[in-house]
Amino acid sequence: MEQLVRSCYKKKSGYVFAKKAEDIAREYGMSRIARLASNENPGPLSPAALEAAEAALRTVNRYPDERVNVLMNALRSTYGDYHFVTGVGMDGVIETIIRTLVDPGDQVAISTPSFSFYALAAMGQGAEVVTVPREADFSVDTKKLIKAAKIAKITFLCSPNNPTGNATSTQDVEEILAGIEGLLFLDNAYVEFSGIDYLPLMKRYENLVLGRTFSKVHSLAGLRIGYAFTPRWLPPWYQRAGTPFTVNSVSAAAAAAALGDKEHAERFIAHVREWRKRITEEVKYPVLPSDANFVMIDVAPHTSDAMVEELARQGVVVRSCRSFAGLEDHYIRVSIGEDWENEQFIQVINSL
Ligand SMILES: *Cc1c(COP(=O)(O)O)cnc(C)c1O
């Protein structure tokens, strides 16, 4: 029966997941693993979010609110009078926006190397994917991107970029917005760690979407909830294209409460800034400048996979960057974890 499966899925491999800490622990007989592969907040969720989630759990005999008002209201009271859409993680938002705008054969442009899901989701919709490589220092050549993305329905740009860690300036983003005909999806999964504010651009451009997630700074990765700032015209069409009741009531309630706990986020952001600096100073390989809660490290002459394997053997899970198309084979991506995890990482990598 497998002849029934679409050829695009047979030709390309799917999303590459980080190796599971439990599997590594079993494989090497270890009790404690430093988990630095998925850019999560290693700390628990905000107590307010936990309480809201528990209360919402008591209501799950009913379908959730299809307008996700509890979260929409929290977003408006946090950020002001903007337009939002929500989804099952930012991944769900990305998928639904593609479904809303892209017909088979339409172009989708992606600034690479970057997060792999843009291409997978675009391919699933039958798009023609145009990749636009970054410069040698991983900055974005705006002219080159505009030229290649001119007629694309959607252009994906990640800032701060996963996995390279660097951010694109608001001026450069503005130049891109003015130069392309389609929509710019600016993936801001890590923007809280950067100090850059793209929000003023929302009022001035009709073609900008800022993707956000609760999976990183807010400690809610397991609840799968994300959102985006959108232009006014987009939400009604997004609702029409989207899966009904896709955001569940527990996730929506937890996310709304998490937005209110600014201290929870700020504590982690301060921790990240401190450790980015320490890792950059103490690791003996070149650490690239990062505006995110992870750093990319050039481990040449070793290969990405060999280094990841060696670190795993010593109880530290990091991400090999081999699966990021357009990147050479000697980078690893390391999340900022708890103190003991970061210390263990520095000690192990410097001893190799
Ligand atoms: C983690 C991540 C996301 C999405 O995360 P969700 O868990 O689906 O909200 C999106 N973009 C980038 C670049 C990410 O690293």
The ligand as an SDF file (V2000), in Angstrom:
LIG
                    3D

 15 15  0  0  0  0  0  0  0  0999 V2000
   11.7850   25.9560   18.6260 C   0  0  0  0  0  0  0  0  0  0  0  0
   11.5700   26.7230   17.3640 C   0  0  0  0  0  0  0  0  0  0  0  0
   10.3010   26.9640   16.8060 C   0  0  0  0  0  0  0  0  0  0  0  0
    9.0090   26.4210   17.2050 C   0  0  0  0  0  0  0  0  0  0  0  0
    8.7710   25.9320   18.3080 O   0  0  0  0  0  0  0  0  0  0  0  0
    7.3410   25.3810   18.7590 P   0  0  0  0  0  0  0  0  0  0  0  0
    7.7220   24.4710   19.8440 O   0  0  0  0  0  0  0  0  0  0  0  0
    6.6880   24.7070   17.5940 O   0  0  0  0  0  0  0  0  0  0  0  0
    6.5780   26.5760   19.1940 O   0  0  0  0  0  0  0  0  0  0  0  0
   10.1970   27.7430   15.6880 C   0  0  0  0  0  0  0  0  0  0  0  0
   11.2630   28.2700   15.1210 N   0  0  0  0  0  0  0  0  0  0  0  0
   12.4840   28.0750   15.5970 C   0  0  0  0  0  0  0  0  0  0  0  0
   13.6270   28.7110   14.9230 C   0  0  0  0  0  0  0  0  0  0  0  0
   12.6800   27.2780   16.7110 C   0  0  0  0  0  0  0  0  0  0  0  0
   13.9250   27.0450   17.1210 O   0  0  0  0  0  0  0  0  0  0  0  0
  1  2  1  0
  2  3  1  0
  2 14  2  0
  3  4  1  0
  3 10  2  0
  4  5  1  0
  5  6  1  0
  6  7  2  0
  6  8  1  0
  6  9  1  0
 10 11  1  0
 11 12  2  0
 12 13  1  0
 12 14  1  0
 14 15  1  0
M  END
$$$$
